[in-house]
Amino acid sequence: MKKNKVYFISLFLILLFFIQIIKPIIISAEKEQTEDYNQYSNEKISFGLGLHTDHTVPSADRPKGVKLKDYNAYYYDIYAKKREDPVVYLTFDCGYENGYTKKILKTLKEKEVKAIFFVTEAYIKSAPKLVKRMKKEGHLVGNHTCSHPQLTGCSVSRIKKELNQCAKTMKKLTGYEMDQYIRPPEGVYSVRVLKILQDMGYTTFLWSLAYYDYDTEKQPGKDYIINKFKTHHFNGMIPLIHAISKSNTEALPEVIDFLKEEGYQFGTVDEIVS
């Protein structure tokens, strides 16, 4: 009888132990299933900037009354003023490979500069060796979705699939985990989108300098891009640079040299949120 009592007490304690372990997992799963993202505005915002020539932070298209940082979203380094030296973060969007990434990586290596590359699934599939090289040479590789859709027009499950599948493909083809940073395709977002991305563990990065560089048939030219950086640089800048651009590739060495002469350090976006 005494043995039975000890047995049942032991069994009870074991069950209690497992309940304490499993309960948080169940709660987390239930929360994910029941989270009502409809309570967040899905008003479409096409991110745009009001650039300044006095080297101050540009104005940007943001939801009224919403702080981007509350959703782990940034378009410049809001903490840059605390740093001893001014800082800039080079970011490259890679929708597809156009033959310039090797030269971009070579320039970054020669100049001892690190960056982040936001890649699509199509890019990973077409150039897994380049993605491996990015990681091996110390760069971050962020998510740019599978099919590059405007996320405001996607369901919750579609958004999750776009990101999860892209990350899964990277792991499968390169052996590297994708870094938990995302750039929304076309800079189109909403509060709802930011909340979903945040709940998935991602930090969203928009940009604080952009220019017409993505049309391979209408390139702006090397000098145009260098002048853009000379005119609009500021502490904490996150420029958007399309890796498919011949002009960007040609301008990059001089852009880096100019920014170094101006006293800038080159950071990586993980430093903003660390």
GIMOTA-V285279 format. One line per field, one symbol per residue. ss: DSSP state (@ for helix, = for strand, . for the rest). phi: phi as a letter, one per 20 degrees, with the letter a starting at -180 (. if undefined). psi: psi as a letter, one per 40 degrees, with the letter a starting at -180 (. if undefined). A space follows every 10 residues. Layout:
ss: ???
phi: ???
psi: ???
This chain:
ss: .@@@@@@@@@ @@@@@@@@@@ @@@@@@@@@@ @@@@..@@@. ....==..== ........== .......@@@ @.==.....@ @@....==== ====...... @@@@@@@@@@ @....====. @@@@@@.@@@ @@@@@@...= ===....... @@@..@@@@@ @@@@@@@@@@ @@@@...... ==..@@@==. @@@@@@@@@. ..===...=. .......... .@@@@@@@@@ @@....==== ==...@@@@@ @@@@@@@@@@ @...==...@ @@@.
phi: .fffffffff ffffffffff ffgfffffff fffdgefffd fdffdegbcd fdddmdfffb fcffmdegff dlcbcbefdg ffefdfcccf cdecebecnd fgffffffff elcdbcdede fffgfebfff fgfgffenee cdecmedlef ffedfgffff fgefffffff ffecndfffe ccdfgmmebb fgfffffffe nedeceacbb bfceefecff ngfgfgfgff edfbfnfcfe cefeefffff eggfffffff fenfedddff ffdf
psi: dddddddddd dddddddddd dddddddddd dddehgeeeh hfhhhhhiig iieefihiii hihhehhdde ffiieiheed deidiiiihh hhhgdiheee dddddddddd efhiahhhii ddddddfddd ddddddeeii hihfidefih ddeiiddddd dddddddddd ddedeiihif iihhhefhii ddddddddde eihhhbiehi igeeheeghe iddddddddd deiihehgih hheehddddd dddddddddd deeiihiidd dde.
